């Protein structure tokens, strides 16, 4: 009996240790246009600066939130978003854009920045990351 109890305790300790050592995961949700994107991207940078180095961040855009992910998109000062996206991508950030938005707005999928990937549904992606993969939710 003591052997079984010891095995159960040891297993529980291993699971707890693995959970503590697991990387932090955050999904950043954007559904507002290019005026909001600089704030969101700066929040992502600040998040990475403050969190453990292995923190995983996924930015998911739908609706007007994909606009900064379009190839050649610029902020109100004429600065290209792709440069910031490239920098964040080197830090492990992933950018995902909603295919439903492209379809409803009749956008050519070739206009998506090479820094981003297409997902079927932005809202479903956010939900799946939270519910199935344990991501924390952030909407700046």
N, C-alpha and C positions, 0 to 999 in steps of 0.2 A: 504494500500500500504506500509506504514512504517513497519507494522508487517512482511510482506513478505520480505522486504529489510533487516530487522533485522535478520530474520531467515536465509537468504542467507549468510549474513556476518558471522553469528555465525557458520554455517556449514562450510564455507570456513576456518575459524579460527581453527575449530576442525580438519579438514583434514590436514591443514598445521602443526598443533601441532603433529598429529599422524605421519606425514612424518618425522618431526624432531626427534621424539623419536624412530623411527624405527631403528633396528640394522643395522650396516654396514655389507655389504656382499661382499666377494671377492672370485672369482674363480682363482685358480692358475693352470696354464696350463703347463704340462711337456711332451715333446715328445723326450727327450734326455735321454741317459743311466745313469748308476750308477755314472759316473764321475760328472755329473751335479746335481744329487740328493742331496748331502750334501749342496750345495749352495741354492737349492730350499727350503729344509727343514729349513735351517738357516734363509732364507728370511721370511718364514712363522712364525717362532718364533719371529723374529724382528717385523714383522707386528702386531702380537698379542700383543707384549709388548708396541707398540706405539699407538694402536687403542683402542677405548672403549672396556670395558670388554666383552660386549655382541656381539662383532664382530663375524660374521659367516664366516668361511673359508672352502672352498671345494677345494681339490687338485685333479685334473683330469689328469690321464696319459693315453697315447696311444702310439703305436709304442714302441721304446726303453724306453719311459717314464714309462712303467709299471715295468721295471726290478727291481727297488728298492722296489716295492710292492710284489715281490715274496717271499714266505716263505723261510727264511734262507738267504736272500740277505744281502751282506755286502759291505761296502765301501772299498776303496783301502788299508785302514789300518786294515782291518779285523773287523771293528765295525759293528754290526748288525743294519740294518735300522729299524727293528721292535721295538727296544727300543725307538728310537726317535719318531717313529709313535705313539707308546703307549702314550708317554708323551704329544705329541700334541693332540692326541685324547681326553685325559683327559681335555684339554682346549677347546674342542668342534670341533676340526678340523675333517673333513670327508675326506676319501681317496677313490677315485673311479677309477676303472681300466676298460679299454675298452675290451669288449668281442670279438669284431672284431679282435683285435690284437691277443688274445689268439687263435682264430680260424685260422687266417692266418699264425701264427707261430707254429701251431699244439702243443700248450701248454695245459697241463692238468689244468683245472680250479681249481683243488684241490691244486695247487701250489700257489694260491693267499693267501697272508698273511691274517690272521684272522682280522687284523686291517683295511682291505680294503673291499669294496664291488664291485661287477661287475655291469657295465652298458652296454647297448647294443652297444653304439658307443661313444667313447671319444669325438670326435669332435662335435657330436650332443649334448652331455651333456654340453660341454662348451657353445655352441650356445644357448641352452635352458636356461641355468642359466643366461646368459647375457640378452637375448631378452625377456624371459617370467618371470624371477624372479628378474630382476634388479641388478644382480651381477656386480661389477666392474671386469675388466679383468687384470690379472697380469701374465706376462711370464718372469721370471727371466733369 
